[in-house]
Amino acid sequence: MKIIILIDANFSKREYERFGIYEMLNEKIEVQVIDTRKFRRGGWDSEDGFEKDGFDGSVKRFVILNSMDLEEIAQEFKGAFIIDNRSGIYDKYTTFWFKSVGAYIVELDQGLLPTSIWSPSFFDLIIMSKNAFINYGLISVLSKAIRYVLNRLKSNTLSNITQRCCDIKVCSGAVSKCSSGEFEIRSHAFDYDIYLQQNNQNNVIKYGDYAVFLDSGIVGHPDSRRGVGISKETDDTYYPAIRLFFDDFEKRTGMPVVIALHPRLIISEELMRQYGGREVILHDTSRLVQNSKMVIAHNSTSINFAVLWRIPLLIITTTKIDRVNYEIVRSIEDIFNTKRININKSYKNKDYIAISNNMVAYYDLYRENLIKIPNSPEINSASILIKSLKKIQDRQLNN
């Protein structure tokens, strides 16, 4: 069996663990990484200062410089299971192309967001249109609308030819479903793997009462260089506002705020200074949440941990975050039946503890829809994937 992962960004040691590559290697599965960073539209992205690449010699890696490089190794894809982890735009070499040369496409639908089940109201649509105009201007908005229509027409044409965008879909929460005849593998969110591991260790250590802030890389996330999730916040606009909010929170609740840094960032003295000298911790988010009294977040996927450990949650935002990520913050409000706190506006009349405690009543709904359905396997998602792919391969060989 061969599993190929397509990437166009740093593929860190954390990613090796998240995708279960070491479990795959232990099962004698051939694993390859196809690195298209230098080939992607827009060229090479420097990621200095961010999470480092986790190159492992036991995994064969092809670095693709141009279309010829990809065409030359097309025979590698025949009969292989391909996981497309790219974020770039590719005119020709989409998953449809890999299917055309004999690969089986595996879609990992394990990073569900509240937007998956959010239905905007007419009022929401008006606000989103206004935000788009403010953020990008009229010409840019019209250009985006035209590109959207053209891409939809192009997508429909391709789908008529290929019928399906994937052959196998790894589903997590209840809103994750197969719709076009894909083979379904019922699993859970990647964060649930970490939850299972820590839950089985049963060695919770309490460090006193504190709140943990889930840093989202609002200012410095590397994806912002690719046009993904740009907040338009800067060091000068974001950090002074969040320091003032944390000061008020700590004064009124008596709980210090600990920063769980976004996993793709690196701790620096400057970053700690920007957070007002507060403790900044990297790569231990789930345990920090598990031991905390409250979680504070913008729109981090690590909200999953607050839900799984049933820790009260407080959603904060800024005016600029609202304008760019309105759909995300509104969908979070809806699923938790709460109201976000804009730290650019007055908040000293907000009862942080009452607001966060009220959200816990909606955790079961969130968990079932976005993390894991009740009867799915209680084992590592990589093990679920490997076992299922072996069954699929055996079935193909017997047909």
Residue pairs with C-beta under 8 A, 6 or more apart in sequence:
1 29
1 30
1 81
1 389
1 390
1 393
2 29
2 30
2 31
2 32
2 76
2 79
2 80
2 81
3 24
3 29
3 30
3 31
3 32
3 80
3 81
3 82
3 83
3 389
4 31
4 32
4 33
4 34
4 76
4 77
4 80
4 81
4 82
4 83
4 103
5 11
5 19
5 21
5 31
5 32
5 33
5 34
5 82
5 83
5 85
6 34
6 36
6 82
6 83
6 84
6 85
6 86
6 98
7 33
7 34
7 35
7 36
7 37
7 85
7 86
8 35
8 36
8 37
8 39
8 40
8 86
8 87
8 88
9 37
9 45
9 47
9 87
9 222
10 47
10 50
10 51
10 52
10 53
10 54
10 222
11 33
11 35
11 53
11 54
11 55
11 85
12 51
12 52
12 53
12 54
12 264
13 54
14 51
14 54
14 263
14 283
15 54
15 85
16 22
16 54
16 56
16 59
18 190
18 193
19 83
19 85
19 382
20 380
20 381
20 382
20 383
20 385
20 386
21 31
21 56
21 59
23 380
23 382
23 383
23 386
24 31
24 382
24 386
25 31
25 58
25 59
27 386
29 386
30 60
31 59
31 60
32 59
32 60
32 61
32 62
32 76
32 80
33 59
33 60
33 61
33 62
34 61
34 62
34 64
34 70
35 61
35 62
35 63
35 64
36 64
36 70
36 86
36 88
36 90
36 93
37 44
37 45
37 63
38 44
38 63
38 64
38 65
39 64
39 65
39 66
39 67
39 69
39 70
40 86
40 88
40 89
40 90
41 88
41 89
41 90
41 91
42 88
42 226
45 222
45 225
45 226
47 222
49 220
49 266
50 222
50 264
50 265
50 266
51 263
51 264
51 265
51 266
55 61
62 69
62 73
62 76
63 69
64 70
67 92
67 93
70 93
74 101
77 98
77 101
77 102
77 103
78 101
78 102
78 103
79 102
79 103
79 104
80 103
80 104
81 103
81 104
81 106
81 168
81 389
82 95
82 98
82 103
82 104
82 105
82 106
83 106
83 108
84 95
84 98
84 105
84 107
87 223
87 226
87 228
88 226
94 158
95 105
95 165
95 166
96 158
96 161
96 162
96 165
98 105
99 105
99 162
99 167
100 162
104 167
104 168
104 392
105 165
105 166
105 167
105 168
106 166
106 167
106 168
106 169
106 170
106 385
106 389
107 165
107 166
107 168
107 169
107 170
107 182
108 170
109 169
109 170
109 171
109 172
109 176
110 170
110 172
110 176
110 187
110 188
110 189
110 190
110 381
111 189
111 190
111 301
112 172
112 173
112 175
112 176
112 189
112 369
112 370
112 371
113 301
113 328
113 331
113 370
114 328
114 331
114 332
114 334
114 335
114 366
114 370
115 327
115 328
115 331
116 173
116 175
116 176
116 369
116 370
117 175
117 331
117 335
117 369
117 370
118 327
118 330
118 331
118 334
118 335
120 128
120 327
120 330
124 326
124 327
124 330
127 326
128 326
128 327
129 141
131 322
131 323
131 324
131 326
132 141
132 144
133 141
134 323
135 232
135 323
135 324
136 144
159 165
163 180
164 180
164 181
164 182
165 180
166 182
167 182
167 183
168 182
168 183
168 184
168 185
168 388
168 389
168 392
169 176
169 178
169 182
169 183
169 184
169 185
170 185
170 187
170 381
170 384
170 385
171 177
171 178
171 184
171 185
171 186
171 187
172 187
172 188
172 189
172 192
172 370
172 371
172 372
173 188
173 189
173 367
173 368
173 369
173 370
173 371
173 372
173 373
174 368
174 369
174 373
175 369
175 370
177 184
178 184
183 392
185 384
185 385
185 388
186 373
186 376
186 377
186 384
187 376
187 377
187 381
187 384
187 385
188 371
188 372
188 376
188 381
189 304
189 370
189 371
189 372
190 381
191 286
191 301
191 302
191 304
191 305
191 308
191 371
192 304
192 308
192 371
192 372
192 381
193 380
193 381
193 382
194 286
194 305
195 286
195 304
195 305
195 308
195 309
196 378
196 379
196 380
197 380
198 286
198 287
198 290
204 290
204 291
205 291
206 291
207 291
209 254
209 255
209 293
210 255
210 256
210 257
210 258
210 292
210 293
211 249
211 253
211 255
211 256
211 257
211 258
211 292
211 293
211 294
211 295
211 296
211 314
212 257
212 258
212 259
212 260
212 285
212 288
212 289
212 292
212 294
212 295
212 296
213 246
213 257
213 258
213 259
213 260
213 295
213 296
213 297
214 260
214 285
214 289
214 295
214 296
214 297
214 298
214 300
214 302
214 303
215 259
215 260
215 261
215 262
215 265
215 300
216 262
216 297
216 298
216 299
216 300
217 223
217 224
217 262
217 264
217 265
218 231
218 233
218 238
218 298
218 321
219 231
219 233
219 234
219 235
219 238
219 239
220 265
221 229
221 262
221 264
221 265
222 264
223 229
224 230
224 231
229 324
229 325
230 324
231 238
231 318
231 320
231 321
231 324
231 325
232 320
232 323
232 324
233 318
233 320
233 321
235 274
237 318
237 320
238 318
239 274
239 275
241 318
241 343
241 344
242 275
242 316
242 343
243 274
243 275
243 276
244 343
245 316
245 341
245 343
245 347
246 257
246 275
246 276
246 278
247 276
248 347
248 348
249 255
249 257
249 296
249 352
250 256
250 257
252 352
253 294
253 352
253 353
255 293
255 294
256 278
256 279
257 278
257 296
258 278
258 279
258 280
258 281
258 288
258 292
259 275
259 278
259 279
259 280
259 281
260 281
260 284
260 285
260 288
260 289
260 302
261 267
261 271
261 280
261 281
261 282
262 300
263 282
263 283
263 285
265 271
265 282
266 282
267 280
267 282
271 280
272 278
272 280
281 288
285 302
285 305
286 302
286 305
286 309
289 295
289 302
289 305
289 306
289 309
289 311
290 305
290 309
290 311
292 311
293 311
293 312
294 311
294 312
294 313
294 314
294 352
294 353
294 356
295 303
295 305
295 306
295 311
295 312
295 313
295 314
295 356
296 313
296 314
296 316
297 303
297 306
297 313
297 314
297 315
297 316
298 315
298 316
298 317
298 321
298 329
299 321
299 325
299 328
299 329
299 332
303 313
303 332
304 370
304 371
305 311
306 312
306 313
307 313
307 363
307 366
307 367
307 371
308 367
308 371
310 360
310 363
312 353
312 356
312 357
312 359
312 360
313 336
313 356
313 359
313 360
314 341
314 352
314 355
314 356
315 329
315 332
315 333
315 336
315 338
315 340
315 341
316 340
316 341
316 342
316 343
317 329
317 340
317 341
317 342
317 343
318 342
318 343
318 344
319 342
319 344
319 345
321 329
322 329
322 340
322 342
329 340
332 338
332 340
333 339
333 340
335 362
335 365
335 366
335 369
335 370
336 359
336 362
336 366
337 358
337 359
337 361
337 362
338 355
338 358
338 359
339 355
341 347
341 350
341 355
368 374
377 384
